[in-house]
């Protein structure tokens, strides 16, 4: 039985956590996690759906927080 590579899982979790503090950095972690999940799935043939979902959630959260930050700076209510 082949073991899964945990790097994409870790990147997805970091992306979600960092989204609340540094949204732009979280986008980078989310994209890296998504890319690693796709690469690992293509190489091993194992299912990396959880890792993909974590990365996508991190990217979406960071985009939401970036938009909230920009709207606060511009004074839009």
mmCIF file of the N, C-alpha and C atoms, coordinates in Angstrom:
data_MODEL
# 
_entry.id   MODEL 
# 
loop_
_atom_site.group_PDB 
_atom_site.id 
_atom_site.type_symbol 
_atom_site.label_atom_id 
_atom_site.label_alt_id 
_atom_site.label_comp_id 
_atom_site.label_asym_id 
_atom_site.label_entity_id 
_atom_site.label_seq_id 
_atom_site.pdbx_PDB_ins_code 
_atom_site.Cartn_x 
_atom_site.Cartn_y 
_atom_site.Cartn_z 
_atom_site.occupancy 
_atom_site.B_iso_or_equiv 
_atom_site.pdbx_formal_charge 
_atom_site.auth_seq_id 
_atom_site.auth_comp_id 
_atom_site.auth_asym_id 
_atom_site.auth_atom_id 
_atom_site.pdbx_PDB_model_num 
ATOM 1   N N  . UNK A 1 1  ? 0.840   -1.188 0.000   1.00 0.00 ? 1  UNK A N  1 
ATOM 2   C CA . UNK A 1 1  ? 0.000   0.000  0.000   1.00 0.00 ? 1  UNK A CA 1 
ATOM 3   C C  . UNK A 1 1  ? 0.880   1.244  0.000   1.00 0.00 ? 1  UNK A C  1 
ATOM 4   N N  . UNK A 1 2  ? 0.546   2.152  -0.858  1.00 0.00 ? 2  UNK A N  1 
ATOM 5   C CA . UNK A 1 2  ? 1.332   3.363  -1.021  1.00 0.00 ? 2  UNK A CA 1 
ATOM 6   C C  . UNK A 1 2  ? 0.831   4.453  -0.067  1.00 0.00 ? 2  UNK A C  1 
ATOM 7   N N  . UNK A 1 3  ? 1.769   5.167  0.581   1.00 0.00 ? 3  UNK A N  1 
ATOM 8   C CA . UNK A 1 3  ? 1.397   6.248  1.489   1.00 0.00 ? 3  UNK A CA 1 
ATOM 9   C C  . UNK A 1 3  ? 1.208   7.545  0.728   1.00 0.00 ? 3  UNK A C  1 
ATOM 10  N N  . UNK A 1 4  ? 0.307   8.385  1.244   1.00 0.00 ? 4  UNK A N  1 
ATOM 11  C CA . UNK A 1 4  ? 0.067   9.688  0.631   1.00 0.00 ? 4  UNK A CA 1 
ATOM 12  C C  . UNK A 1 4  ? 1.132   10.674 1.087   1.00 0.00 ? 4  UNK A C  1 
ATOM 13  N N  . UNK A 1 5  ? 1.441   11.590 0.205   1.00 0.00 ? 5  UNK A N  1 
ATOM 14  C CA . UNK A 1 5  ? 2.349   12.679 0.533   1.00 0.00 ? 5  UNK A CA 1 
ATOM 15  C C  . UNK A 1 5  ? 1.542   13.747 1.271   1.00 0.00 ? 5  UNK A C  1 
ATOM 16  N N  . UNK A 1 6  ? 1.994   14.152 2.462   1.00 0.00 ? 6  UNK A N  1 
ATOM 17  C CA . UNK A 1 6  ? 1.228   15.073 3.297   1.00 0.00 ? 6  UNK A CA 1 
ATOM 18  C C  . UNK A 1 6  ? 1.501   16.549 3.025   1.00 0.00 ? 6  UNK A C  1 
ATOM 19  N N  . UNK A 1 7  ? 2.368   16.860 2.083   1.00 0.00 ? 7  UNK A N  1 
ATOM 20  C CA . UNK A 1 7  ? 2.733   18.261 1.863   1.00 0.00 ? 7  UNK A CA 1 
ATOM 21  C C  . UNK A 1 7  ? 1.540   19.102 1.411   1.00 0.00 ? 7  UNK A C  1 
ATOM 22  N N  . UNK A 1 8  ? 0.704   18.572 0.545   1.00 0.00 ? 8  UNK A N  1 
ATOM 23  C CA . UNK A 1 8  ? -0.456  19.335 0.078   1.00 0.00 ? 8  UNK A CA 1 
ATOM 24  C C  . UNK A 1 8  ? -1.487  19.505 1.192   1.00 0.00 ? 8  UNK A C  1 
ATOM 25  N N  . UNK A 1 9  ? -1.610  18.510 2.063   1.00 0.00 ? 9  UNK A N  1 
ATOM 26  C CA . UNK A 1 9  ? -2.515  18.591 3.213   1.00 0.00 ? 9  UNK A CA 1 
ATOM 27  C C  . UNK A 1 9  ? -2.082  19.706 4.161   1.00 0.00 ? 9  UNK A C  1 
ATOM 28  N N  . UNK A 1 10 ? -0.781  19.750 4.442   1.00 0.00 ? 10 UNK A N  1 
ATOM 29  C CA . UNK A 1 10 ? -0.227  20.773 5.331   1.00 0.00 ? 10 UNK A CA 1 
ATOM 30  C C  . UNK A 1 10 ? -0.392  22.160 4.719   1.00 0.00 ? 10 UNK A C  1 
ATOM 31  N N  . UNK A 1 11 ? -0.132  22.288 3.427   1.00 0.00 ? 11 UNK A N  1 
ATOM 32  C CA . UNK A 1 11 ? -0.286  23.585 2.761   1.00 0.00 ? 11 UNK A CA 1 
ATOM 33  C C  . UNK A 1 11 ? -1.744  24.059 2.799   1.00 0.00 ? 11 UNK A C  1 
ATOM 34  N N  . UNK A 1 12 ? -2.688  23.148 2.643   1.00 0.00 ? 12 UNK A N  1 
ATOM 35  C CA . UNK A 1 12 ? -4.100  23.517 2.710   1.00 0.00 ? 12 UNK A CA 1 
ATOM 36  C C  . UNK A 1 12 ? -4.502  24.012 4.085   1.00 0.00 ? 12 UNK A C  1 
ATOM 37  N N  . UNK A 1 13 ? -4.031  23.329 5.130   1.00 0.00 ? 13 UNK A N  1 
ATOM 38  C CA . UNK A 1 13 ? -4.335  23.752 6.498   1.00 0.00 ? 13 UNK A CA 1 
ATOM 39  C C  . UNK A 1 13 ? -3.679  25.095 6.800   1.00 0.00 ? 13 UNK A C  1 
ATOM 40  N N  . UNK A 1 14 ? -2.425  25.263 6.397   1.00 0.00 ? 14 UNK A N  1 
ATOM 41  C CA . UNK A 1 14 ? -1.737  26.541 6.613   1.00 0.00 ? 14 UNK A CA 1 
ATOM 42  C C  . UNK A 1 14 ? -2.464  27.657 5.868   1.00 0.00 ? 14 UNK A C  1 
ATOM 43  N N  . UNK A 1 15 ? -2.952  27.362 4.681   1.00 0.00 ? 15 UNK A N  1 
ATOM 44  C CA . UNK A 1 15 ? -3.679  28.359 3.898   1.00 0.00 ? 15 UNK A CA 1 
ATOM 45  C C  . UNK A 1 15 ? -4.925  28.841 4.634   1.00 0.00 ? 15 UNK A C  1 
ATOM 46  N N  . UNK A 1 16 ? -5.646  27.930 5.255   1.00 0.00 ? 16 UNK A N  1 
ATOM 47  C CA . UNK A 1 16 ? -6.856  28.308 5.993   1.00 0.00 ? 16 UNK A CA 1 
ATOM 48  C C  . UNK A 1 16 ? -6.502  29.128 7.228   1.00 0.00 ? 16 UNK A C  1 
ATOM 49  N N  . UNK A 1 17 ? -5.490  28.706 7.968   1.00 0.00 ? 17 UNK A N  1 
ATOM 50  C CA . UNK A 1 17 ? -5.108  29.412 9.194   1.00 0.00 ? 17 UNK A CA 1 
ATOM 51  C C  . UNK A 1 17 ? -4.577  30.808 8.881   1.00 0.00 ? 17 UNK A C  1 
ATOM 52  N N  . UNK A 1 18 ? -3.716  30.911 7.883   1.00 0.00 ? 18 UNK A N  1 
ATOM 53  C CA . UNK A 1 18 ? -3.077  32.180 7.550   1.00 0.00 ? 18 UNK A CA 1 
ATOM 54  C C  . UNK A 1 18 ? -4.069  33.146 6.886   1.00 0.00 ? 18 UNK A C  1 
ATOM 55  N N  . UNK A 1 19 ? -5.178  32.636 6.356   1.00 0.00 ? 19 UNK A N  1 
ATOM 56  C CA . UNK A 1 19 ? -6.160  33.497 5.680   1.00 0.00 ? 19 UNK A CA 1 
ATOM 57  C C  . UNK A 1 19 ? -6.697  34.577 6.605   1.00 0.00 ? 19 UNK A C  1 
ATOM 58  N N  . UNK A 1 20 ? -6.768  34.292 7.896   1.00 0.00 ? 20 UNK A N  1 
ATOM 59  C CA . UNK A 1 20 ? -7.300  35.258 8.848   1.00 0.00 ? 20 UNK A CA 1 
ATOM 60  C C  . UNK A 1 20 ? -6.292  36.344 9.203   1.00 0.00 ? 20 UNK A C  1 
ATOM 61  N N  . UNK A 1 21 ? -5.002  36.088 8.961   1.00 0.00 ? 21 UNK A N  1 
ATOM 62  C CA . UNK A 1 21 ? -3.954  37.021 9.372   1.00 0.00 ? 21 UNK A CA 1 
ATOM 63  C C  . UNK A 1 21 ? -3.346  37.738 8.167   1.00 0.00 ? 21 UNK A C  1 
ATOM 64  N N  . UNK A 1 22 ? -2.876  36.963 7.178   1.00 0.00 ? 22 UNK A N  1 
ATOM 65  C CA . UNK A 1 22 ? -2.238  37.501 5.974   1.00 0.00 ? 22 UNK A CA 1 
ATOM 66  C C  . UNK A 1 22 ? -2.894  36.886 4.740   1.00 0.00 ? 22 UNK A C  1 
ATOM 67  N N  . UNK A 1 23 ? -3.984  37.471 4.254   1.00 0.00 ? 23 UNK A N  1 
ATOM 68  C CA . UNK A 1 23 ? -4.720  36.861 3.140   1.00 0.00 ? 23 UNK A CA 1 
ATOM 69  C C  . UNK A 1 23 ? -3.899  36.675 1.867   1.00 0.00 ? 23 UNK A C  1 
ATOM 70  N N  . UNK A 1 24 ? -3.010  37.614 1.563   1.00 0.00 ? 24 UNK A N  1 
ATOM 71  C CA . UNK A 1 24 ? -2.226  37.467 0.334   1.00 0.00 ? 24 UNK A CA 1 
ATOM 72  C C  . UNK A 1 24 ? -1.269  36.284 0.422   1.00 0.00 ? 24 UNK A C  1 
ATOM 73  N N  . UNK A 1 25 ? -0.683  36.076 1.582   1.00 0.00 ? 25 UNK A N  1 
ATOM 74  C CA . UNK A 1 25 ? 0.197   34.927 1.784   1.00 0.00 ? 25 UNK A CA 1 
ATOM 75  C C  . UNK A 1 25 ? -0.602  33.626 1.725   1.00 0.00 ? 25 UNK A C  1 
ATOM 76  N N  . UNK A 1 26 ? -1.824  33.682 2.204   1.00 0.00 ? 26 UNK A N  1 
ATOM 77  C CA . UNK A 1 26 ? -2.687  32.507 2.183   1.00 0.00 ? 26 UNK A CA 1 
ATOM 78  C C  . UNK A 1 26 ? -3.020  32.068 0.761   1.00 0.00 ? 26 UNK A C  1 
ATOM 79  N N  . UNK A 1 27 ? -3.168  33.024 -0.140  1.00 0.00 ? 27 UNK A N  1 
ATOM 80  C CA . UNK A 1 27 ? -3.429  32.677 -1.542  1.00 0.00 ? 27 UNK A CA 1 
ATOM 81  C C  . UNK A 1 27 ? -2.261  31.869 -2.102  1.00 0.00 ? 27 UNK A C  1 
ATOM 82  N N  . UNK A 1 28 ? -1.048  32.267 -1.755  1.00 0.00 ? 28 UNK A N  1 
ATOM 83  C CA . UNK A 1 28 ? 0.141   31.546 -2.225  1.00 0.00 ? 28 UNK A CA 1 
ATOM 84  C C  . UNK A 1 28 ? 0.153   30.123 -1.681  1.00 0.00 ? 28 UNK A C  1 
ATOM 85  N N  . UNK A 1 29 ? -0.108  29.976 -0.364  1.00 0.00 ? 29 UNK A N  1 
ATOM 86  C CA . UNK A 1 29 ? -0.144  28.636 0.226   1.00 0.00 ? 29 UNK A CA 1 
ATOM 87  C C  . UNK A 1 29 ? -1.254  27.786 -0.392  1.00 0.00 ? 29 UNK A C  1 
ATOM 88  N N  . UNK A 1 30 ? -2.399  28.391 -0.655  1.00 0.00 ? 30 UNK A N  1 
ATOM 89  C CA . UNK A 1 30 ? -3.509  27.656 -1.259  1.00 0.00 ? 30 UNK A CA 1 
ATOM 90  C C  . UNK A 1 30 ? -3.196  27.173 -2.660  1.00 0.00 ? 30 UNK A C  1 
ATOM 91  N N  . UNK A 1 31 ? -2.569  28.036 -3.449  1.00 0.00 ? 31 UNK A N  1 
ATOM 92  C CA . UNK A 1 31 ? -2.199  27.644 -4.813  1.00 0.00 ? 31 UNK A CA 1 
ATOM 93  C C  . UNK A 1 31 ? -1.138  26.551 -4.782  1.00 0.00 ? 31 UNK A C  1 
ATOM 94  N N  . UNK A 1 32 ? -0.160  26.690 -3.883  1.00 0.00 ? 32 UNK A N  1 
ATOM 95  C CA . UNK A 1 32 ? 0.861   25.639 -3.751  1.00 0.00 ? 32 UNK A CA 1 
ATOM 96  C C  . UNK A 1 32 ? 0.237   24.314 -3.318  1.00 0.00 ? 32 UNK A C  1 
ATOM 97  N N  . UNK A 1 33 ? -0.675  24.368 -2.347  1.00 0.00 ? 33 UNK A N  1 
ATOM 98  C CA . UNK A 1 33 ? -1.339  23.149 -1.887  1.00 0.00 ? 33 UNK A CA 1 
ATOM 99  C C  . UNK A 1 33 ? -2.150  22.485 -2.981  1.00 0.00 ? 33 UNK A C  1 
ATOM 100 N N  . UNK A 1 34 ? -2.852  23.294 -3.762  1.00 0.00 ? 34 UNK A N  1 
ATOM 101 C CA . UNK A 1 34 ? -3.651  22.753 -4.864  1.00 0.00 ? 34 UNK A CA 1 
ATOM 102 C C  . UNK A 1 34 ? -2.761  22.137 -5.936  1.00 0.00 ? 34 UNK A C  1 
ATOM 103 N N  . UNK A 1 35 ? -1.672  22.825 -6.270  1.00 0.00 ? 35 UNK A N  1 
ATOM 104 C CA . UNK A 1 35 ? -0.744  22.296 -7.274  1.00 0.00 ? 35 UNK A CA 1 
ATOM 105 C C  . UNK A 1 35 ? -0.096  21.000 -6.796  1.00 0.00 ? 35 UNK A C  1 
ATOM 106 N N  . UNK A 1 36 ? 0.310   20.960 -5.526  1.00 0.00 ? 36 UNK A N  1 
ATOM 107 C CA . UNK A 1 36 ? 0.917   19.737 -4.988  1.00 0.00 ? 36 UNK A CA 1 
ATOM 108 C C  . UNK A 1 36 ? -0.082  18.584 -4.964  1.00 0.00 ? 36 UNK A C  1 
ATOM 109 N N  . UNK A 1 37 ? -1.336  18.874 -4.621  1.00 0.00 ? 37 UNK A N  1 
ATOM 110 C CA . UNK A 1 37 ? -2.355  17.821 -4.602  1.00 0.00 ? 37 UNK A CA 1 
ATOM 111 C C  . UNK A 1 37 ? -2.573  17.243 -5.994  1.00 0.00 ? 37 UNK A C  1 
ATOM 112 N N  . UNK A 1 38 ? -2.624  18.112 -6.993  1.00 0.00 ? 38 UNK A N  1 
ATOM 113 C CA . UNK A 1 38 ? -2.817  17.640 -8.370  1.00 0.00 ? 38 UNK A CA 1 
ATOM 114 C C  . UNK A 1 38 ? -1.607  16.835 -8.833  1.00 0.00 ? 38 UNK A C  1 
ATOM 115 N N  . UNK A 1 39 ? -0.403  17.342 -8.556  1.00 0.00 ? 39 UNK A N  1 
ATOM 116 C CA . UNK A 1 39 ? 0.810   16.611 -8.953  1.00 0.00 ? 39 UNK A CA 1 
ATOM 117 C C  . UNK A 1 39 ? 0.911   15.262 -8.259  1.00 0.00 ? 39 UNK A C  1 
ATOM 118 N N  . UNK A 1 40 ? 0.644   15.240 -6.950  1.00 0.00 ? 40 UNK A N  1 
ATOM 119 C CA . UNK A 1 40 ? 0.725   13.981 -6.206  1.00 0.00 ? 40 UNK A CA 1 
ATOM 120 C C  . UNK A 1 40 ? -0.323  12.981 -6.679  1.00 0.00 ? 40 UNK A C  1 
ATOM 121 N N  . UNK A 1 41 ? -1.515  13.463 -7.004  1.00 0.00 ? 41 UNK A N  1 
ATOM 122 C CA . UNK A 1 41 ? -2.556  12.561 -7.485  1.00 0.00 ? 41 UNK A CA 1 
ATOM 123 C C  . UNK A 1 41 ? -2.182  11.973 -8.841  1.00 0.00 ? 41 UNK A C  1 
ATOM 124 N N  . UNK A 1 42 ? -1.602  12.787 -9.710  1.00 0.00 ? 42 UNK A N  1 
ATOM 125 C CA . UNK A 1 42 ? -1.195  12.281 -11.021 1.00 0.00 ? 42 UNK A CA 1 
ATOM 126 C C  . UNK A 1 42 ? -0.053  11.283 -10.914 1.00 0.00 ? 42 UNK A C  1 
ATOM 127 N N  . UNK A 1 43 ? 0.875   11.511 -9.977  1.00 0.00 ? 43 UNK A N  1 
ATOM 128 C CA . UNK A 1 43 ? 2.017   10.606 -9.825  1.00 0.00 ? 43 UNK A CA 1 
ATOM 129 C C  . UNK A 1 43 ? 1.633   9.287  -9.174  1.00 0.00 ? 43 UNK A C  1 
ATOM 130 N N  . UNK A 1 44 ? 0.818   9.357  -8.111  1.00 0.00 ? 44 UNK A N  1 
ATOM 131 C CA . UNK A 1 44 ? 0.560   8.151  -7.330  1.00 0.00 ? 44 UNK A CA 1 
ATOM 132 C C  . UNK A 1 44 ? -0.749  7.459  -7.681  1.00 0.00 ? 44 UNK A C  1 
ATOM 133 N N  . UNK A 1 45 ? -1.694  8.189  -8.231  1.00 0.00 ? 45 UNK A N  1 
ATOM 134 C CA . UNK A 1 45 ? -2.990  7.598  -8.524  1.00 0.00 ? 45 UNK A CA 1 
ATOM 135 C C  . UNK A 1 45 ? -3.901  7.528  -7.309  1.00 0.00 ? 45 UNK A C  1 
ATOM 136 N N  . UNK A 1 46 ? -3.451  8.053  -6.160  1.00 0.00 ? 46 UNK A N  1 
ATOM 137 C CA . UNK A 1 46 ? -4.270  8.065  -4.955  1.00 0.00 ? 46 UNK A CA 1 
ATOM 138 C C  . UNK A 1 46 ? -5.219  9.258  -4.986  1.00 0.00 ? 46 UNK A C  1 
ATOM 139 N N  . UNK A 1 47 ? -6.231  9.211  -4.126  1.00 0.00 ? 47 UNK A N  1 
ATOM 140 C CA . UNK A 1 47 ? -7.235  10.269 -4.079  1.00 0.00 ? 47 UNK A CA 1 
ATOM 141 C C  . UNK A 1 47 ? -6.767  11.403 -3.164  1.00 0.00 ? 47 UNK A C  1 
ATOM 142 N N  . UNK A 1 48 ? -6.674  12.601 -3.696  1.00 0.00 ? 48 UNK A N  1 
ATOM 143 C CA . UNK A 1 48 ? -6.250  13.784 -2.938  1.00 0.00 ? 48 UNK A CA 1 
ATOM 144 C C  . UNK A 1 48 ? -7.377  14.818 -2.882  1.00 0.00 ? 48 UNK A C  1 
ATOM 145 N N  . UNK A 1 49 ? -8.617  14.355 -2.787  1.00 0.00 ? 49 UNK A N  1 
ATOM 146 C CA . UNK A 1 49 ? -9.765  15.259 -2.776  1.00 0.00 ? 49 UNK A CA 1 
ATOM 147 C C  . UNK A 1 49 ? -9.768  16.155 -1.543  1.00 0.00 ? 49 UNK A C  1 
ATOM 148 N N  . UNK A 1 50 ? -9.465  15.597 -0.380  1.00 0.00 ? 50 UNK A N  1 
ATOM 149 C CA . UNK A 1 50 ? -9.443  16.381 0.855   1.00 0.00 ? 50 UNK A CA 1 
ATOM 150 C C  . UNK A 1 50 ? -8.436  17.514 0.765   1.00 0.00 ? 50 UNK A C  1 
ATOM 151 N N  . UNK A 1 51 ? -7.268  17.217 0.235   1.00 0.00 ? 51 UNK A N  1 
ATOM 152 C CA . UNK A 1 51 ? -6.223  18.228 0.108   1.00 0.00 ? 51 UNK A CA 1 
ATOM 153 C C  . UNK A 1 51 ? -6.637  19.338 -0.854  1.00 0.00 ? 51 UNK A C  1 
ATOM 154 N N  . UNK A 1 52 ? -7.300  18.953 -1.939  1.00 0.00 ? 52 UNK A N  1 
ATOM 155 C CA . UNK A 1 52 ? -7.779  19.951 -2.902  1.00 0.00 ? 52 UNK A CA 1 
ATOM 156 C C  . UNK A 1 52 ? -8.832  20.856 -2.267  1.00 0.00 ? 52 UNK A C  1 
ATOM 157 N N  . UNK A 1 53 ? -9.757  20.254 -1.525  1.00 0.00 ? 53 UNK A N  1 
ATOM 158 C CA . UNK A 1 53 ? -10.816 21.031 -0.879  1.00 0.00 ? 53 UNK A CA 1 
ATOM 159 C C  . UNK A 1 53 ? -10.235 21.994 0.149   1.00 0.00 ? 53 UNK A C  1 
ATOM 160 N N  . UNK A 1 54 ? -9.277  21.528 0.961   1.00 0.00 ? 54 UNK A N  1 
ATOM 161 C CA . UNK A 1 54 ? -8.644  22.409 1.944   1.00 0.00 ? 54 UNK A CA 1 
ATOM 162 C C  . UNK A 1 54 ? -7.980  23.602 1.270   1.00 0.00 ? 54 UNK A C  1 
ATOM 163 N N  . UNK A 1 55 ? -7.283  23.359 0.187   1.00 0.00 ? 55 UNK A N  1 
ATOM 164 C CA . UNK A 1 55 ? -6.599  24.442 -0.523  1.00 0.00 ? 55 UNK A CA 1 
ATOM 165 C C  . UNK A 1 55 ? -7.592  25.425 -1.134  1.00 0.00 ? 55 UNK A C  1 
ATOM 166 N N  . UNK A 1 56 ? -8.661  24.906 -1.714  1.00 0.00 ? 56 UNK A N  1 
ATOM 167 C CA . UNK A 1 56 ? -9.675  25.776 -2.316  1.00 0.00 ? 56 UNK A CA 1 
ATOM 168 C C  . UNK A 1 56 ? -10.373 26.611 -1.247  1.00 0.00 ? 56 UNK A C  1 
ATOM 169 N N  . UNK A 1 57 ? -10.681 26.006 -0.101  1.00 0.00 ? 57 UNK A N  1 
ATOM 170 C CA . UNK A 1 57 ? -11.295 26.753 0.998   1.00 0.00 ? 57 UNK A CA 1 
ATOM 171 C C  . UNK A 1 57 ? -10.359 27.859 1.474   1.00 0.00 ? 57 UNK A C  1 
ATOM 172 N N  . UNK A 1 58 ? -9.067  27.556 1.578   1.00 0.00 ? 58 UNK A N  1 
ATOM 173 C CA . UNK A 1 58 ? -8.093  28.573 1.971   1.00 0.00 ? 58 UNK A CA 1 
ATOM 174 C C  . UNK A 1 58 ? -8.027  29.719 0.982   1.00 0.00 ? 58 UNK A C  1 
ATOM 175 N N  . UNK A 1 59 ? -8.067  29.404 -0.303  1.00 0.00 ? 59 UNK A N  1 
ATOM 176 C CA . UNK A 1 59 ? -8.037  30.450 -1.335  1.00 0.00 ? 59 UNK A CA 1 
ATOM 177 C C  . UNK A 1 59 ? -9.297  31.308 -1.262  1.00 0.00 ? 59 UNK A C  1 
ATOM 178 N N  . UNK A 1 60 ? -10.454 30.677 -1.123  1.00 0.00 ? 60 UNK A N  1 
ATOM 179 C CA . UNK A 1 60 ? -11.717 31.420 -1.065  1.00 0.00 ? 60 UNK A CA 1 
ATOM 180 C C  . UNK A 1 60 ? -11.754 32.324 0.165   1.00 0.00 ? 60 UNK A C  1 
ATOM 181 N N  . UNK A 1 61 ? -11.344 31.795 1.325   1.00 0.00 ? 61 UNK A N  1 
ATOM 182 C CA . UNK A 1 61 ? -11.308 32.617 2.534   1.00 0.00 ? 61 UNK A CA 1 
ATOM 183 C C  . UNK A 1 61 ? -10.380 33.813 2.376   1.00 0.00 ? 61 UNK A C  1 
ATOM 184 N N  . UNK A 1 62 ? -9.228  33.583 1.787   1.00 0.00 ? 62 UNK A N  1 
ATOM 185 C CA . UNK A 1 62 ? -8.274  34.681 1.638   1.00 0.00 ? 62 UNK A CA 1 
ATOM 186 C C  . UNK A 1 62 ? -8.791  35.741 0.666   1.00 0.00 ? 62 UNK A C  1 
ATOM 187 N N  . UNK A 1 63 ? -9.483  35.329 -0.383  1.00 0.00 ? 63 UNK A N  1 
ATOM 188 C CA . UNK A 1 63 ? -10.067 36.303 -1.311  1.00 0.00 ? 63 UNK A CA 1 
ATOM 189 C C  . UNK A 1 63 ? -11.150 37.116 -0.602  1.00 0.00 ? 63 UNK A C  1 
ATOM 190 N N  . UNK A 1 64 ? -11.968 36.451 0.203   1.00 0.00 ? 64 UNK A N  1 
ATOM 191 C CA . UNK A 1 64 ? -13.010 37.164 0.953   1.00 0.00 ? 64 UNK A CA 1 
ATOM 192 C C  . UNK A 1 64 ? -12.389 38.184 1.900   1.00 0.00 ? 64 UNK A C  1 
ATOM 193 N N  . UNK A 1 65 ? -11.353 37.771 2.629   1.00 0.00 ? 65 UNK A N  1 
ATOM 194 C CA . UNK A 1 65 ? -10.717 38.699 3.563   1.00 0.00 ? 65 UNK A CA 1 
ATOM 195 C C  . UNK A 1 65 ? -9.983  39.825 2.840   1.00 0.00 ? 65 UNK A C  1 
ATOM 196 N N  . UNK A 1 66 ? -9.415  39.549 1.681   1.00 0.00 ? 66 UNK A N  1 
ATOM 197 C CA . UNK A 1 66 ? -8.788  40.618 0.887   1.00 0.00 ? 66 UNK A CA 1 
ATOM 198 C C  . UNK A 1 66 ? -9.834  41.639 0.450   1.00 0.00 ? 66 UNK A C  1 
ATOM 199 N N  . UNK A 1 67 ? -10.985 41.156 -0.015  1.00 0.00 ? 67 UNK A N  1 
ATOM 200 C CA . UNK A 1 67 ? -12.051 42.066 -0.430  1.00 0.00 ? 67 UNK A CA 1 
ATOM 201 C C  . UNK A 1 67 ? -12.583 42.879 0.746   1.00 0.00 ? 67 UNK A C  1 
ATOM 202 N N  . UNK A 1 68 ? -12.708 42.245 1.915   1.00 0.00 ? 68 UNK A N  1 
ATOM 203 C CA . UNK A 1 68 ? -13.143 42.974 3.105   1.00 0.00 ? 68 UNK A CA 1 
ATOM 204 C C  . UNK A 1 68 ? -12.132 44.051 3.485   1.00 0.00 ? 68 UNK A C  1 
ATOM 205 N N  . UNK A 1 69 ? -10.865 43.726 3.401   1.00 0.00 ? 69 UNK A N  1 
ATOM 206 C CA . UNK A 1 69 ? -9.814  44.685 3.736   1.00 0.00 ? 69 UNK A CA 1 
ATOM 207 C C  . UNK A 1 69 ? -9.822  45.863 2.768   1.00 0.00 ? 69 UNK A C  1 
ATOM 208 N N  . UNK A 1 70 ? -9.959  45.574 1.482   1.00 0.00 ? 70 UNK A N  1 
ATOM 209 C CA . UNK A 1 70 ? -9.985  46.635 0.474   1.00 0.00 ? 70 UNK A CA 1 
ATOM 210 C C  . UNK A 1 70 ? -11.217 47.521 0.660   1.00 0.00 ? 70 UNK A C  1 
ATOM 211 N N  . UNK A 1 71 ? -12.363 46.912 0.973   1.00 0.00 ? 71 UNK A N  1 
ATOM 212 C CA . UNK A 1 71 ? -13.570 47.716 1.175   1.00 0.00 ? 71 UNK A CA 1 
ATOM 213 C C  . UNK A 1 71 ? -13.454 48.589 2.418   1.00 0.00 ? 71 UNK A C  1 
ATOM 214 N N  . UNK A 1 72 ? -12.778 48.116 3.445   1.00 0.00 ? 72 UNK A N  1 
ATOM 215 C CA . UNK A 1 72 ? -12.557 48.938 4.637   1.00 0.00 ? 72 UNK A CA 1 
ATOM 216 C C  . UNK A 1 72 ? -11.630 50.105 4.343   1.00 0.00 ? 72 UNK A C  1 
ATOM 217 N N  . UNK A 1 73 ? -10.626 49.873 3.524   1.00 0.00 ? 73 UNK A N  1 
ATOM 218 C CA . UNK A 1 73 ? -9.697  50.945 3.173   1.00 0.00 ? 73 UNK A CA 1 
ATOM 219 C C  . UNK A 1 73 ? -10.367 52.018 2.321   1.00 0.00 ? 73 UNK A C  1 
ATOM 220 N N  . UNK A 1 74 ? -11.253 51.595 1.441   1.00 0.00 ? 74 UNK A N  1 
ATOM 221 C CA . UNK A 1 74 ? -11.891 52.556 0.539   1.00 0.00 ? 74 UNK A CA 1 
ATOM 222 C C  . UNK A 1 74 ? -13.126 53.206 1.157   1.00 0.00 ? 74 UNK A C  1 
ATOM 223 N N  . UNK A 1 75 ? -13.565 52.715 2.296   1.00 0.00 ? 75 UNK A N  1 
ATOM 224 C CA . UNK A 1 75 ? -14.705 53.318 2.981   1.00 0.00 ? 75 UNK A CA 1 
ATOM 225 C C  . UNK A 1 75 ? -16.048 52.861 2.476   1.00 0.00 ? 75 UNK A C  1 
ATOM 226 N N  . UNK A 1 76 ? -16.093 51.758 1.742   1.00 0.00 ? 76 UNK A N  1 
ATOM 227 C CA . UNK A 1 76 ? -17.363 51.217 1.254   1.00 0.00 ? 76 UNK A CA 1 
ATOM 228 C C  . UNK A 1 76 ? -18.018 50.433 2.383   1.00 0.00 ? 76 UNK A C  1 
ATOM 229 N N  . UNK A 1 77 ? -19.299 50.701 2.621   1.00 0.00 ? 77 UNK A N  1 
ATOM 230 C CA . UNK A 1 77 ? -20.008 49.995 3.698   1.00 0.00 ? 77 UNK A CA 1 
ATOM 231 C C  . UNK A 1 77 ? -20.810 48.858 3.153   1.00 0.00 ? 77 UNK A C  1 
# 
